[in-house]
Each structure stands twice: as structure tokens, then as C-alpha cells.
Amino acid sequence: GSGRRVLLVDDIAVTRQISAAMLSRMGAEVSTAANGREALAELGEGDFALVLMDLRMPVMGGLEASRRIRAGEAGPDRSDVPIVALTAHAAAGDADQSLLAGMDAHMTKPFTLADLRETIRRYVPDLASQWDKPG
């Protein structure tokens, strides 16, 4: 269920495809959205263990979407879902903006599979525990 579900929010289709493939390879059940408004709708429809959110997107950016999620607009029981910024913006102050908007962490693109695994290990322990089982 929600212990494996990850919502990936990015306006660039290629980024969504590559990131979703990496997450699926780790065993995640991935849903995608192209902007913050779509992310709010997706969260309103189901439980997710983690949201990976781009910052700069048309329609509604990640900072605004995160503030709205924290305010309960995707549902009061979803306001505490972990949200990690997944962005190319690595300038001084960008991480602070993410945290002030209610995000839990800030990960910059490009990222490696190891970077993504560490984020999953930190925020989605149900999914990460699968990797530690002998196979």
C-alpha cells in the first residue's frame, strides 16, 4: 500500500520517465504528476509514502504545492507526507526556501541512483527494508 507508493512531480516528461524507472527498479509503486495542481489531486485520491517534488513548474510550482499540502488541501490525513524537493536549483537559499515551504529535504538534479536510494532509505523504510532481505 502506501508504504511503497511514491508520487513523482516534475514538468519535464523525460525526467519523470527516468526517475520513475529508477524508483520502480527499487520496488516503488510510482505515480506521476506534471505540476503542483496535479500533485494535490493525486494526493487527494490516495496515500503515498513520499512525494518527490520539482520546485519550478507551470500551473503551480512545488513550493506552493508543498505549502498547500501542509495546510491540508490534499486532505488533512495527508498533510504530513514527507516531501523532498527534487530540483536543478542548487543556488544558495534554494534549500532554505524548500524547507520554509514545508518540504523535508532538498535533493538536486542531476542525482545518482545512490542519492535516490539514500532518500528512499530515509523516508520510505518499508520500501528500503526490501533491499536488505537476502534474495
ZIURMO-V789251 format. One record per backbone hydrogen bond with DSSP energy under -0.5 kcal/mol. NH is the residue of the N-H (numbers start at 0). CO is the residue of the C=O. Records with the same first field share a line. If there is no record, write none. Layout:
NH=CO, CO
This chain:
3=0
4=0
5=28
6=49
7=5, 30
8=6, 51
9=7, 32
12=10
15=11
16=12
17=13
18=14
19=15
20=16
21=17
22=18
23=19
24=20
25=21, 22
26=23
27=22
28=3
29=27
30=5
32=7
35=59
38=34
39=35
40=36
41=37
42=38
43=39
44=40, 41
45=41
48=4
49=4
50=81
51=6
52=50, 83
53=8
56=54
59=57
61=54
62=54
64=60
65=61
66=62
67=63
68=64
69=65
70=66
71=68
72=67
74=71
77=74
78=75
80=77
81=48
83=50
84=104
85=52
86=106
89=87
93=90
94=90
96=92
97=93
98=94
99=95
100=96
101=98
102=97
103=82
104=82
106=84
108=86
115=111
116=112
117=113
118=114
119=115
120=116
121=117
122=118
123=119
126=2, 123
127=123
128=124
129=126
130=126, 127
131=127
132=129
